[in-house]
Amino acid sequence: MSKSEPIIYIDHSEIREGKLKELKTAMKELVGLVEANEPRLIAYNVYFTEDGTRMTVIHVHLDSASLEFHMKVAGPAFPKFAKFIRLLAIDVYGKPSDDLLEQLRKKAQMLGTGTVVVHELHAGFARFGVR
């Protein structure tokens, strides 16, 4: 029996010209939705470059099931982001299920280049909740 491992999701997007302000508002709304409806999600953070041309979104999930649930909760909101961004890449650290990987590829194609790269854990540990 394999132990479930954390999944770290990172995506990078190019912000369409003139869309930064609208994107920031839409991302705050999405963060509110995620925070209110996904109690198993450890972290969900949105970052912008200083010049406002790129956005990075980072999630930390307890396991693949948590990220699958995120796709169900937040997924319906993703299409509206096509007018704000061009998704450049999604990197997944950990072992996503085959179904989740397919969902991520569809998201990447809908919003940009379609690039999804999985990085499997070689060695390490996590101390979530330890201070």
Long-range contacts (C-beta under 8 A, 24 or more apart in sequence): 4-62, 4-63, 4-64, 4-65, 5-63, 5-94, 5-95, 5-121, 6-42, 6-60, 6-61, 6-62, 6-63, 6-94, 6-126, 6-128, 7-59, 7-60, 7-61, 7-62, 7-63, 7-64, 7-66, 7-67, 7-92, 7-93, 7-94, 7-95, 7-96, 8-58, 8-59, 8-60, 8-61, 8-92, 8-93, 8-94, 9-57, 9-58, 9-59, 9-60, 9-61, 9-67, 9-90, 9-91, 9-92, 9-93, 10-56, 10-57, 10-58, 10-90, 10-91, 10-92, 10-93, 11-56, 11-57, 11-87, 11-88, 11-89, 11-90, 11-91, 12-54, 12-55, 12-56, 12-87, 12-88, 12-89, 13-54, 13-55, 13-56, 13-57, 13-85, 13-86, 13-87, 13-88, 13-111, 13-112, 14-53, 14-54, 14-85, 14-86, 14-88, 14-112, 15-48, 15-52, 15-53, 15-54, 15-55, 15-84, 15-85, 16-83, 16-84, 16-85, 16-86, 19-83, 19-84, 19-85, 20-48, 20-52, 22-84, 23-55, 23-81, 23-84, 23-85, 24-48, 26-80, 26-81, 26-84, 27-55, 30-74, 30-77, 33-73, 33-74, 33-77, 34-70, 34-73, 34-74, 37-73, 38-66, 38-69, 38-70, 38-73, 40-65, 40-66, 40-69, 41-66, 41-70, 42-128, 55-85, 60-128, 62-128, 64-94, 64-95, 64-96, 64-97, 64-100, 65-97, 67-92, 67-96, 67-100, 68-97, 68-99, 68-100, 68-103, 71-100, 71-103, 71-104, 71-107, 75-103, 75-107, 78-107, 78-110, 78-111, 79-110, 81-111, 82-110, 82-111, 85-111, 85-112, 86-111, 86-112, 86-113, 87-111, 87-112, 87-113, 88-112, 88-113, 88-115, 89-113, 89-115, 89-116, 89-117, 90-115, 90-116, 90-117, 91-116, 91-117, 91-119, 92-116, 92-117, 92-118, 92-119, 93-119, 93-121, 94-119, 94-120, 94-121, 95-120, 95-121
